Amino acid sequence: FSSNDKNVVYPIPSLSVEKLKLVSKVRNMKGLKNKFILFNSSVVPRKNLHFLINIFKSSEISGSNIDLCVAGKLHDDKYSEDIKKMCEGNSNIKLLDYVDETEKAWLFLNAYAFVSPSCVEGFGIPVLDAASLGLRVIASNIPSHIEISQLMKDNERIRLLELSNVDDWIHELNQLNNLDLVMEDEINSRISNFCSCLSILKDRFEKNIVDLVT
């Protein structure tokens, strides 16, 4: 990790090593059969899911063997209803609704990429989860996502994009067609990356807490 700011206490990832190891040998969950990119957050306007769905529909991977999986609580409101309507008739968009921690661990371990086009975040724990695994991240270049990128010693897999530049988002999704991951190797690598990152983050968290209270 590259940040040296001792006055900031950063949170630790929400994923657990135990859950990741538990699901590492599970080959299918939630009925998912294709490769997929992952969105993980409650379905509320500031998460900008409508933007992502439109980008996905405009990309080359829409209609291919790569799905968009939306793992997040759908609410009883107009925004969630609008999201459902946007996805009608598109079998490549999977609205999974709420997922538990075991299902979430499997989704992060098996995704081809993680996407977060949020307009604003307090911090962005799902992006931190993905980055800690070494999963490819495509995210908006809002301050919280920039902070996460700067925290990572190896951030080559993190692409932060202007929300106003639609072409860049489509290009990044199109690039996923060129990926041919060996998932067994990828999963083992992600668990190893996560263990290393979690250890560093925990040590940093504890040290910064001590620095702040002494």
C-alpha positions as CSV (number, residue, x, y, z in Angstrom):
1,F,0.0,0.0,0.0
2,S,1.3,3.4,-1.0
3,S,-0.5,5.9,1.1
4,N,1.4,7.3,4.0
5,D,-1.3,9.5,5.5
6,K,-1.3,8.7,9.3
7,N,-4.3,10.9,9.9
8,V,-6.7,8.8,7.9
9,V,-8.2,5.6,9.2
10,Y,-9.3,3.5,6.2
11,P,-11.9,0.6,6.6
12,I,-11.0,-3.0,5.9
13,P,-12.7,-5.1,3.2
14,S,-16.1,-6.7,3.9
15,L,-15.2,-10.0,2.4
16,S,-13.8,-12.7,4.7
17,V,-11.0,-15.2,4.0
18,E,-13.2,-18.0,5.5
19,K,-16.1,-17.4,3.1
20,L,-13.7,-17.0,0.1
21,K,-12.1,-20.4,0.8
22,L,-15.5,-22.0,1.5
23,V,-16.8,-21.1,-2.0
24,S,-13.5,-21.5,-3.9
25,K,-14.4,-25.0,-5.1
26,V,-18.1,-24.2,-6.0
27,R,-18.4,-24.0,-9.7
28,N,-22.0,-22.6,-10.0
29,M,-24.2,-20.5,-7.9
30,K,-27.4,-18.5,-8.4
31,G,-27.9,-20.4,-11.6
32,L,-25.1,-18.4,-13.4
33,K,-23.6,-20.3,-16.3
34,N,-21.9,-17.6,-18.4
35,K,-18.9,-15.4,-17.6
36,F,-20.1,-12.3,-15.9
37,I,-19.2,-8.8,-14.7
38,L,-20.4,-7.8,-11.3
39,F,-22.2,-4.8,-9.8
40,N,-22.6,-5.1,-6.0
41,S,-24.6,-2.4,-4.2
42,S,-28.1,-1.5,-3.1
43,V,-30.1,-0.3,-6.1
44,V,-30.4,3.5,-5.4
45,P,-30.0,6.4,-7.8
46,R,-26.5,7.5,-6.6
47,K,-25.1,4.1,-7.5
48,N,-25.8,5.0,-11.1
49,L,-26.9,1.5,-12.2
50,H,-29.1,2.9,-15.0
51,F,-25.9,4.3,-16.5
52,L,-24.1,1.0,-16.3
53,I,-27.1,-0.9,-17.9
54,N,-27.1,1.6,-20.8
55,I,-23.3,1.2,-21.2
56,F,-23.6,-2.6,-21.1
57,K,-26.3,-2.6,-23.7
58,S,-24.2,-0.4,-26.0
59,S,-21.1,-2.6,-25.7
60,E,-19.9,-5.6,-27.7
61,I,-20.2,-7.9,-24.7
62,S,-24.0,-7.4,-24.5
63,G,-25.5,-10.4,-26.3
64,S,-22.3,-12.4,-26.0
65,N,-21.4,-15.0,-23.4
66,I,-20.7,-12.3,-20.7
67,D,-23.5,-11.3,-18.4
68,L,-24.0,-8.3,-16.2
69,C,-24.9,-9.5,-12.7
70,V,-26.5,-7.0,-10.4
71,A,-26.1,-8.2,-6.8
72,G,-28.0,-5.6,-4.7
73,K,-31.3,-5.0,-2.9
74,L,-34.1,-3.9,-5.2
75,H,-36.4,-1.6,-3.4
76,D,-40.1,-1.0,-3.6
77,D,-39.7,2.4,-5.3
78,K,-39.8,4.0,-8.8
79,Y,-36.0,3.7,-9.3
80,S,-36.0,0.0,-8.9
81,E,-39.1,-0.4,-11.0
82,D,-37.3,1.6,-13.8
83,I,-34.3,-0.6,-13.5
84,K,-36.4,-3.7,-13.9
85,K,-38.0,-2.3,-17.0
86,M,-34.6,-1.4,-18.5
87,C,-33.6,-5.1,-18.1
88,E,-36.8,-6.6,-19.5
89,G,-36.1,-8.9,-22.5
90,N,-32.3,-8.9,-22.0
91,S,-31.2,-12.3,-20.8
92,N,-27.7,-11.1,-20.3
93,I,-28.6,-8.9,-17.4
94,K,-29.2,-10.8,-14.2
95,L,-31.0,-8.9,-11.4
96,L,-30.0,-11.1,-8.4
97,D,-31.5,-8.8,-5.7
98,Y,-30.1,-9.2,-2.2
99,V,-27.3,-11.8,-1.8
100,D,-25.9,-13.2,1.4
101,E,-22.2,-13.1,2.4
102,T,-21.5,-16.6,1.0
103,E,-23.1,-15.8,-2.3
104,K,-21.3,-12.4,-2.4
105,A,-17.9,-14.1,-1.8
106,W,-18.6,-16.5,-4.7
107,L,-19.6,-13.7,-7.0
108,F,-16.4,-11.7,-6.3
109,L,-14.2,-14.7,-6.7
110,N,-15.7,-15.7,-10.1
111,A,-16.4,-12.3,-11.8
112,Y,-14.5,-11.3,-14.9
113,A,-14.6,-7.7,-13.7
114,F,-16.2,-5.5,-11.1
115,V,-18.0,-2.3,-12.2
116,S,-18.9,0.7,-10.1
117,P,-20.2,3.8,-11.8
118,S,-21.3,5.6,-8.6
119,C,-21.8,9.3,-8.6
120,V,-20.8,9.6,-4.9
121,E,-19.6,7.3,-2.2
122,G,-18.7,7.6,1.5
123,F,-15.8,5.3,0.7
124,G,-16.7,2.4,-1.6
125,I,-16.3,-0.9,0.2
126,P,-17.3,-3.0,-2.8
127,V,-14.5,-1.4,-4.9
128,L,-12.1,-2.1,-2.0
129,D,-13.2,-5.7,-1.9
130,A,-12.6,-6.1,-5.6
131,A,-9.3,-4.3,-5.6
132,S,-8.1,-6.3,-2.6
133,L,-8.7,-9.5,-4.6
134,G,-6.8,-8.2,-7.6
135,L,-10.0,-8.3,-9.6
136,R,-10.2,-6.1,-12.6
137,V,-12.1,-2.9,-11.5
138,I,-13.8,-0.4,-13.8
139,A,-15.1,2.5,-11.7
140,S,-16.0,6.2,-11.7
141,N,-13.1,8.5,-10.9
142,I,-14.8,10.0,-7.8
143,P,-12.6,10.9,-4.8
144,S,-13.3,7.7,-2.8
145,H,-12.4,5.5,-5.7
146,I,-9.3,7.5,-6.3
147,E,-8.3,6.9,-2.6
148,I,-8.8,3.2,-3.0
149,S,-6.6,3.1,-6.1
150,Q,-3.9,5.1,-4.3
151,L,-4.0,2.6,-1.4
152,M,-3.2,-0.3,-3.6
153,K,0.5,-1.0,-4.2
154,D,-0.5,-2.8,-7.5
155,N,-3.3,-0.9,-9.1
156,E,-2.8,-1.8,-12.7
157,R,-6.1,-3.6,-12.8
158,I,-8.1,-0.5,-11.6
159,R,-9.5,1.7,-14.3
160,L,-11.0,5.0,-13.1
161,L,-13.1,6.8,-15.7
162,E,-15.0,10.1,-16.1
163,L,-18.7,9.5,-16.1
164,S,-19.0,12.0,-18.9
165,N,-16.9,9.9,-21.2
166,V,-19.3,7.2,-22.4
167,D,-16.9,6.0,-25.1
168,D,-14.2,5.1,-22.5
169,W,-16.7,3.0,-20.5
170,I,-17.8,1.1,-23.6
171,H,-14.2,0.6,-24.6
172,E,-13.3,-0.9,-21.2
173,L,-16.3,-3.3,-21.3
174,N,-15.4,-4.3,-24.9
175,Q,-11.8,-5.2,-23.7
176,L,-13.3,-7.9,-21.6
177,N,-14.0,-9.9,-24.7
178,N,-10.2,-10.3,-25.0
179,L,-9.9,-11.9,-21.6
180,D,-9.5,-15.6,-21.3
181,L,-9.1,-16.3,-17.7
182,V,-8.3,-19.7,-16.3
183,M,-10.7,-19.4,-13.4
184,E,-9.1,-22.1,-11.1
185,D,-5.8,-20.2,-11.2
186,E,-7.5,-16.9,-11.0
187,I,-9.5,-17.9,-7.9
188,N,-6.4,-19.1,-6.1
189,S,-4.6,-15.9,-7.0
190,R,-7.4,-13.8,-5.8
191,I,-7.6,-15.5,-2.4
192,S,-3.8,-15.1,-2.0
193,N,-4.0,-11.4,-3.0
194,F,-6.8,-10.9,-0.6
195,C,-5.0,-12.5,2.4
196,S,-2.0,-10.3,1.8
197,C,-4.0,-7.1,1.4
198,L,-6.2,-7.8,4.4
199,S,-3.2,-8.4,6.6
200,I,-1.7,-5.1,5.5
201,L,-5.0,-3.2,5.9
202,K,-5.6,-4.6,9.4
203,D,-2.1,-3.7,10.6
204,R,-2.6,-0.2,9.1
205,F,-6.0,0.2,10.7
206,E,-4.9,-0.8,14.1
207,K,-1.8,1.4,14.0
208,N,-3.7,4.4,12.8
209,I,-6.3,4.0,15.5
210,V,-3.5,3.9,18.1
211,D,-1.9,7.0,16.5
212,L,-5.2,8.9,16.7
213,V,-6.0,8.1,20.3
214,T,-2.5,8.7,21.7
